[in-house]
């Protein structure tokens, strides 16, 4: 009954690019776990012939709508990173905005999400484009992290951003653990939702993913 709906995955797609998925299905328990598994496998399958994230999310949404229970929905973001250039394409369906930290110490967020998946068919989703240069880091998370609460107050995007900036010099896996630990400590160990986090850093030779 406590199984949550957060999920994520990373895999290669045609052209040697990296596909990244982070999402959150509504509800908990066996039904939520089934939806997350369905979304993961559908997304990976669609990515083999849908190179643009917005087209992929649109087709995924049409497949999900007749398969979702009344009132159920899925927020997610699909990001495709060019492993040879410095670009990434993304599409967000109701998902919290990922954060890009540049090698120079500045940051930007991937804002302006479309509505969640599974609500209405034939919806048009928008594509976003951003730069991920050498030394830059991409931090993607599900709502459970920023939604950690203490005395009725949320951890929130501002504290989350500060936690990421504080750990910016760490390797991707250590950064993910550091940010989670910060949110957990702030909420006095009471993270009431499951948490999915993905970190991608571009280095001179390869991409590191955690």
WOGI-V868992 format. One record per residue. N is the residue number from 1. RES is the residue in one letter. PSI is psi in degrees with one decimal (* if undefined). NEAR is the number of other ideal C-beta (glycine too) atoms within 10 Angstrom. Layout:
# WOGI-V868992
n=<N | N>
res=<RES | RES>
psi=<PSI | PSI>
near=<NEAR | NEAR>
This chain:
# WOGI-V868992
n=<1 | 2 | 3 | 4 | 5 | 6 | 7 | 8 | 9 | 10 | 11 | 12 | 13 | 14 | 15 | 16 | 17 | 18 | 19 | 20 | 21 | 22 | 23 | 24 | 25 | 26 | 27 | 28 | 29 | 30 | 31 | 32 | 33 | 34 | 35 | 36 | 37 | 38 | 39 | 40 | 41 | 42 | 43 | 44 | 45 | 46 | 47 | 48 | 49 | 50 | 51 | 52 | 53 | 54 | 55 | 56 | 57 | 58 | 59 | 60 | 61 | 62 | 63 | 64 | 65 | 66 | 67 | 68 | 69 | 70 | 71 | 72 | 73 | 74 | 75 | 76 | 77 | 78 | 79 | 80 | 81 | 82 | 83 | 84 | 85 | 86 | 87 | 88 | 89 | 90 | 91 | 92 | 93 | 94 | 95 | 96 | 97 | 98 | 99 | 100 | 101 | 102 | 103 | 104 | 105 | 106 | 107 | 108 | 109 | 110 | 111 | 112 | 113 | 114 | 115 | 116 | 117 | 118 | 119 | 120 | 121 | 122 | 123 | 124 | 125 | 126 | 127 | 128 | 129 | 130 | 131 | 132 | 133 | 134 | 135 | 136 | 137 | 138 | 139 | 140 | 141 | 142 | 143 | 144 | 145 | 146 | 147 | 148 | 149 | 150 | 151 | 152 | 153 | 154 | 155 | 156 | 157 | 158 | 159 | 160 | 161 | 162 | 163 | 164 | 165 | 166 | 167 | 168 | 169 | 170 | 171 | 172 | 173 | 174 | 175 | 176 | 177 | 178 | 179 | 180 | 181 | 182 | 183 | 184 | 185 | 186 | 187 | 188 | 189 | 190 | 191 | 192 | 193 | 194 | 195 | 196 | 197 | 198 | 199 | 200 | 201 | 202 | 203 | 204 | 205 | 206 | 207 | 208 | 209 | 210>
res=<X | X | X | X | X | X | X | X | X | X | X | X | X | X | X | X | X | X | X | X | X | X | X | X | X | X | X | X | X | X | X | X | X | X | X | X | X | X | X | X | X | X | X | X | X | X | X | X | X | X | X | X | X | X | X | X | X | X | X | X | X | X | X | X | X | X | X | X | X | X | X | X | X | X | X | X | X | X | X | X | X | X | X | X | X | X | X | X | X | X | X | X | X | X | X | X | X | X | X | X | X | X | X | X | X | X | X | X | X | X | X | X | X | X | X | X | X | X | X | X | X | X | X | X | X | X | X | X | X | X | X | X | X | X | X | X | X | X | X | X | X | X | X | X | X | X | X | X | X | X | X | X | X | X | X | X | X | X | X | X | X | X | X | X | X | X | X | X | X | X | X | X | X | X | X | X | X | X | X | X | X | X | X | X | X | X | X | X | X | X | X | X | X | X | X | X | X | X | X | X | X | X | X | X | X | X | X | X | X | X>
psi=<-20.3 | -3.0 | 126.7 | -172.7 | 4.1 | 144.0 | 165.5 | 168.9 | 159.8 | 136.8 | 166.5 | 149.3 | 167.3 | 139.2 | 3.6 | 15.3 | 163.2 | 126.5 | 137.4 | 133.1 | 129.1 | 135.0 | 177.5 | 116.5 | 145.7 | 150.7 | 180.0 | 170.8 | -166.3 | -40.6 | -43.1 | -40.8 | -38.0 | -39.8 | -44.2 | -40.8 | -43.8 | -44.5 | -42.8 | -50.8 | -38.8 | -44.3 | -44.7 | -39.9 | -45.2 | -31.1 | -17.2 | -17.4 | -1.9 | 95.8 | -25.6 | 126.4 | -37.4 | -40.7 | -40.6 | -48.1 | -36.1 | -44.9 | -39.0 | -44.3 | -44.0 | -32.8 | -34.0 | -37.2 | -49.3 | -7.0 | -5.0 | 146.1 | 156.1 | 130.5 | -7.9 | 152.5 | 168.1 | 126.2 | 142.6 | 162.4 | 135.0 | 125.8 | 131.9 | 120.5 | 128.4 | 117.6 | -8.4 | -28.2 | -152.1 | 29.7 | 153.2 | 146.9 | 145.6 | 158.7 | 126.7 | 128.8 | 85.0 | 19.8 | 150.3 | 145.9 | 122.3 | 165.1 | 133.3 | 122.2 | 126.1 | 161.2 | -23.1 | -0.9 | -1.7 | 174.1 | 161.0 | 157.2 | 149.2 | 90.4 | -168.6 | 58.8 | 152.3 | 173.8 | 162.3 | 164.5 | 154.6 | 6.4 | -49.2 | 141.6 | 166.8 | 30.0 | 141.6 | 123.9 | 148.1 | 150.5 | 146.8 | 152.9 | 142.1 | 168.8 | 135.9 | 91.8 | 175.0 | 132.0 | -11.8 | 155.9 | 136.7 | 126.2 | 118.7 | 138.1 | 158.2 | 166.5 | -23.4 | -25.1 | -53.9 | -20.6 | 4.3 | 139.5 | 149.8 | 120.7 | 40.2 | -1.8 | 139.2 | 149.0 | -48.8 | 166.1 | -35.1 | -46.9 | -37.2 | -44.4 | -43.0 | -38.7 | -40.1 | -44.7 | -38.4 | -30.7 | 14.8 | -26.8 | -4.6 | 160.9 | 157.1 | -45.0 | -39.8 | -35.4 | -45.5 | -44.9 | -37.5 | -43.4 | -42.2 | -43.1 | -37.6 | -46.1 | -39.5 | -42.2 | -43.8 | -38.9 | 9.5 | 38.5 | 9.3 | 66.7 | 109.7 | -8.3 | 155.5 | 162.9 | 131.2 | 132.1 | 139.2 | 137.4 | 129.8 | 130.4 | 132.0 | 123.4 | 167.1 | -32.8 | -34.3 | 173.0 | 134.9 | 130.5 | 137.6 | *>
near=<5 | 6 | 14 | 20 | 27 | 21 | 23 | 19 | 16 | 17 | 14 | 11 | 18 | 9 | 10 | 9 | 20 | 17 | 21 | 23 | 23 | 24 | 27 | 29 | 29 | 17 | 16 | 15 | 12 | 10 | 15 | 21 | 16 | 13 | 24 | 23 | 12 | 16 | 25 | 17 | 11 | 16 | 24 | 15 | 13 | 19 | 21 | 12 | 11 | 19 | 15 | 14 | 29 | 20 | 15 | 26 | 26 | 23 | 16 | 26 | 24 | 14 | 18 | 22 | 16 | 8 | 13 | 19 | 11 | 4 | 9 | 18 | 21 | 26 | 23 | 28 | 28 | 26 | 25 | 23 | 23 | 16 | 13 | 8 | 11 | 13 | 14 | 25 | 19 | 24 | 25 | 27 | 26 | 19 | 25 | 23 | 17 | 23 | 20 | 20 | 21 | 15 | 13 | 9 | 8 | 9 | 16 | 14 | 14 | 22 | 9 | 9 | 20 | 18 | 14 | 23 | 28 | 27 | 17 | 11 | 12 | 8 | 16 | 8 | 22 | 14 | 13 | 17 | 10 | 18 | 12 | 21 | 13 | 11 | 13 | 22 | 23 | 24 | 27 | 24 | 29 | 27 | 17 | 21 | 26 | 20 | 19 | 26 | 16 | 12 | 6 | 5 | 11 | 14 | 21 | 15 | 15 | 10 | 17 | 23 | 18 | 13 | 22 | 21 | 15 | 13 | 21 | 17 | 9 | 16 | 13 | 20 | 12 | 13 | 23 | 21 | 16 | 16 | 26 | 17 | 12 | 20 | 24 | 16 | 11 | 19 | 18 | 11 | 8 | 10 | 18 | 10 | 17 | 18 | 21 | 21 | 21 | 22 | 25 | 23 | 23 | 21 | 11 | 6 | 7 | 9 | 17 | 14 | 15 | 15>
